[in-house]
Amino acid sequence: MKPPSPNAPTSQIPEVLPQGVPFVEAIDYLRQKVPLPSGAWTDLWQGMHARAFVVAGANTAALVEDFHGAVQAAISEGRSLAQFREDFDRIVAAHGWSYNGKRGWRSAVIYNTNLRMAQSAGRWGQASRVAARKRAQGETLYIRYLAVLDSRTRPAHRAWHDIILPIDHAFWETHWPPNGWNCRCTIQVLTGRQMRRQGLEVTPEDDLPSFGDRPVRIRSADGDRMVTAPTGIDAGFAYNPGVAGFGRGPDLVAMEDHGPWTALASPFGDRPANPAPPDPKPTTARLGDRAEDEEGLRQALRAGIGGDEVVLVDPLGARTRIGQAIVDHILQDPDRRGGREPFFPLIPDLIQDPSEIWIGWAQNRVSGRVALRRRYYRAFEFGSSRAFSLVADQDGGTWSGFTVIPGTARRLQSVRSGLRIFAD
């Protein structure tokens, strides 16, 4: 299905009703988004929307930030569409924004889509916490797909009504509602006890509909493009916003090495080749010693960064918080716990005087969490024979990965990905 038509009567656009009592997961989902200017909703794709707040055609930072605040207020304070439209009018007048479509249609699309996705992600956050508790007790949590069975219900969504599957089933990776523009489907969370009490059963695998992809033409800032989407799901909606925003479980650590992450690409084809890596830069810092135990690792970090925690500012003014979570992360993997601590003294140089800074989208292959990552790269030179590169990632202002790459520049193309926003 295409995005709702700008010429559709406002009365035909179903309104999302704010939660009577706003729940923190939905509010947090909206709050952690980074406001980004954009030309079209397809500038970001699927899970990328879980980490960025965009309004199609809102191409200035101040305009997007104002809309972000208005949508946050709508869900945290339970504001109606009529109340949101007051904010919409104020923001449009203040910025002189010329938008496509009629006022009623455009304001409804912004309000409804953002509230639906936040509520959907919030339900996942709540359900995944319950699932973790049930899992610890040896039990399974189940999800039931619920469609609104009236004349406006899509045939495919009607067919999915009453599907019941464990929360960790692959079906929920792509079919967690909403599954399209103005989709009104939702889910019900069920424990095993509730299933037995209501006489409900898990849907057999053989009874699940086939979900082959189909080609879909969509609009982008560069004109119409072809993408694929599963049958019954609008292009760009085949993802679980809760997984992309929060991960697959509350017991997952927030501090994750960038090794398990994979880059999220646009559905429109290959990106241009990266420029040649910059030459190594000398440094006055000295490599540290190897640590023998946990306390040695923690002391090595204190010596390297000047305390248990430090905030470093990069050349573009962004702040990165670095602390003992680095050691906590290293200790989680006994097979890789050694070898990084001698490089702790180079961290300040890497952040404050990098060779390059990149930003890009990535998704953890284990947790499913999506991040808008800021990656720092610098090759260090020690004398005439020693050269290696350090790569660090940060998500939301917090250090989230640290890798040492010895040898030649040929190995660096895989880590230098996304958009380069700084080059020394």
Backbone hydrogen bonds, N-H to C=O, Kabsch-Sander energy under -0.5 kcal/mol:
donor,donor_aa,acceptor,acceptor_aa,energy
8,A,5,S,-1.6
12,Q,9,P,-2.0
13,I,10,T,-1.7
26,A,23,F,-0.7
27,I,23,F,-1.7
28,D,24,V,-3.1
29,Y,25,E,-2.1
30,L,26,A,-1.7
31,R,27,I,-2.5
32,Q,28,D,-2.3
33,K,30,L,-1.1
34,V,51,R,-2.2
36,L,53,F,-2.5
38,S,58,A,-1.8
43,D,40,A,-2.0
44,L,41,W,-0.9
48,M,45,W,-2.1
49,H,46,Q,-2.4
50,A,47,G,-1.5
51,R,48,M,-1.5
52,A,48,M,-0.8
53,F,34,V,-2.0
54,V,52,A,-0.6
58,A,55,V,-2.9
59,N,57,G,-1.2
64,V,60,T,-2.1
65,E,61,A,-2.6
66,D,62,A,-1.9
67,F,63,L,-2.0
68,H,64,V,-2.6
69,G,65,E,-2.2
70,A,66,D,-2.0
71,V,67,F,-2.5
72,Q,68,H,-2.2
73,A,69,G,-2.2
74,A,70,A,-1.8
75,I,71,V,-1.9
76,S,72,Q,-2.7
77,E,73,A,-2.2
79,R,74,A,-1.7
84,F,80,S,-2.3
85,R,81,L,-2.3
86,E,82,A,-0.8
86,E,83,Q,-0.6
87,D,83,Q,-1.2
88,F,84,F,-2.7
89,D,85,R,-2.5
90,R,86,E,-2.0
91,I,87,D,-2.7
92,V,88,F,-2.6
93,A,89,D,-2.3
94,A,90,R,-2.3
95,H,91,I,-2.0
96,G,92,V,-1.3
97,W,92,V,-1.5
99,Y,97,W,-0.7
102,K,6,P,-0.9
106,R,102,K,-2.9
107,S,103,R,-2.5
108,A,104,G,-1.6
109,V,105,W,-2.3
110,I,106,R,-2.0
111,Y,107,S,-2.4
112,N,108,A,-3.1
113,T,109,V,-2.1
114,N,110,I,-1.6
115,L,111,Y,-2.3
116,R,112,N,-2.6
117,M,113,T,-2.2
118,A,114,N,-2.2
119,Q,115,L,-2.6
120,S,116,R,-2.5
121,A,117,M,-2.7
122,G,118,A,-2.6
123,R,119,Q,-2.1
124,W,120,S,-1.7
125,G,121,A,-2.4
126,Q,122,G,-2.4
127,A,123,R,-2.8
128,S,124,W,-3.0
129,R,125,G,-1.3
130,V,126,Q,-1.8
131,A,127,A,-2.7
132,A,128,S,-1.9
133,R,129,R,-1.7
134,K,130,V,-2.6
135,R,131,A,-2.7
136,A,132,A,-1.8
137,Q,133,R,-0.9
137,Q,134,K,-0.5
138,G,135,R,-1.6
139,E,134,K,-3.3
142,Y,190,L,-3.2
143,I,165,L,-2.9
144,R,188,Q,-2.6
145,Y,163,I,-2.8
146,L,186,T,-2.7
149,L,147,A,-0.8
150,D,148,V,-1.7
153,T,150,D,-1.5
158,R,154,R,-2.3
159,A,155,P,-1.9
160,W,156,A,-1.2
161,H,157,H,-0.6
161,H,158,R,-0.8
162,D,145,Y,-3.1
163,I,160,W,-2.1
165,L,143,I,-2.1
167,I,141,L,-2.3
169,H,166,P,-2.0
172,W,169,H,-1.4
173,E,170,A,-1.6
174,T,170,A,-0.6
174,T,171,F,-1.0
175,H,171,F,-2.4
183,C,180,G,-1.9
186,T,146,L,-2.7
188,Q,144,R,-2.0
190,L,142,Y,-3.0
192,G,140,T,-0.5
195,M,191,T,-2.2
196,R,192,G,-2.2
197,R,193,R,-2.4
198,Q,194,Q,-2.1
199,G,195,M,-0.5
199,G,196,R,-0.8
200,L,195,M,-2.6
203,T,164,I,-2.8
207,D,204,P,-1.5
208,L,205,E,-1.3
214,R,229,A,-2.3
216,V,227,V,-3.3
218,I,216,V,-0.5
218,I,225,R,-3.0
220,S,223,G,-1.1
223,G,220,S,-1.9
225,R,218,I,-3.0
227,V,216,V,-2.8
229,A,214,R,-2.0
231,T,212,G,-1.8
233,I,230,P,-2.2
234,D,179,N,-1.9
237,F,234,D,-2.1
239,Y,237,F,-2.0
240,N,173,E,-0.6
244,A,240,N,-2.3
245,G,241,P,-1.8
246,F,242,G,-3.3
247,G,242,G,-0.7
247,G,243,V,-1.6
248,R,367,S,-0.7
252,L,249,G,-1.6
256,E,254,A,-0.9
261,W,258,H,-1.4
262,T,363,Q,-2.2
264,L,361,W,-2.1
265,A,263,A,-0.6
269,G,266,S,-0.8
281,K,379,A,-3.1
283,T,381,E,-0.6
288,G,342,P,-2.6
297,L,293,D,-2.0
298,R,294,E,-2.4
299,Q,295,E,-2.5
300,A,296,G,-2.1
301,L,297,L,-1.9
302,R,298,R,-2.3
303,A,299,Q,-2.4
304,G,300,A,-2.0
305,I,301,L,-2.6
306,G,302,R,-1.9
307,G,302,R,-1.2
310,V,322,I,-2.6
312,L,310,V,-0.6
312,L,320,T,-2.5
314,D,318,A,-2.6
317,G,314,D,-2.2
320,T,312,L,-2.8
321,R,397,G,-3.1
322,I,310,V,-2.9
322,I,320,T,-0.5
324,Q,308,D,-0.6
326,I,323,G,-2.0
328,D,324,Q,-2.2
329,H,325,A,-2.3
330,I,326,I,-2.1
331,L,327,V,-2.5
332,Q,328,D,-0.7
332,Q,329,H,-0.9
333,D,330,I,-1.3
336,R,333,D,-1.9
337,R,334,P,-0.8
343,F,340,R,-2.1
344,F,341,E,-1.5
346,L,343,F,-1.8
347,I,344,F,-1.7
350,L,346,L,-2.3
351,I,347,I,-2.1
352,Q,348,P,-2.8
353,D,349,D,-2.4
355,S,377,Y,-2.1
356,E,377,Y,-2.1
357,I,422,F,-1.9
358,W,375,R,-2.8
359,I,419,L,-2.3
360,G,373,R,-1.9
362,A,371,A,-2.0
363,Q,262,T,-2.4
364,N,369,R,-2.5
365,R,260,P,-2.0
368,G,364,N,-2.2
370,V,244,A,-3.2
371,A,362,A,-2.7
373,R,360,G,-2.7
373,R,371,A,-0.9
374,R,394,Q,-2.1
375,R,358,W,-3.3
375,R,373,R,-0.6
376,Y,392,A,-3.1
377,Y,356,E,-2.3
378,R,390,L,-1.6
380,F,388,F,-3.5
381,E,281,K,-1.7
382,F,386,R,-3.0
383,G,381,E,-0.5
385,S,382,F,-0.6
386,R,382,F,-1.3
387,A,385,S,-0.6
388,F,380,F,-1.6
389,S,405,I,-2.7
390,L,378,R,-2.6
391,V,403,T,-2.4
392,A,376,Y,-2.0
393,D,401,G,-1.8
394,Q,374,R,-1.7
395,D,398,T,-2.3
396,G,372,L,-0.5
398,T,395,D,-1.5
399,W,321,R,-2.3
400,S,393,D,-3.4
401,G,393,D,-1.1
403,T,391,V,-2.5
405,I,389,S,-3.0
407,G,387,A,-1.0
411,R,408,T,-1.1
412,L,409,A,-1.9
413,Q,410,R,-0.6
415,V,412,L,-0.9
416,R,412,L,-1.5
417,S,415,V,-1.2
419,L,359,I,-3.3
420,R,418,G,-0.5
421,I,357,I,-2.3
421,I,419,L,-0.6
422,F,357,I,-1.4
424,D,355,S,-2.8
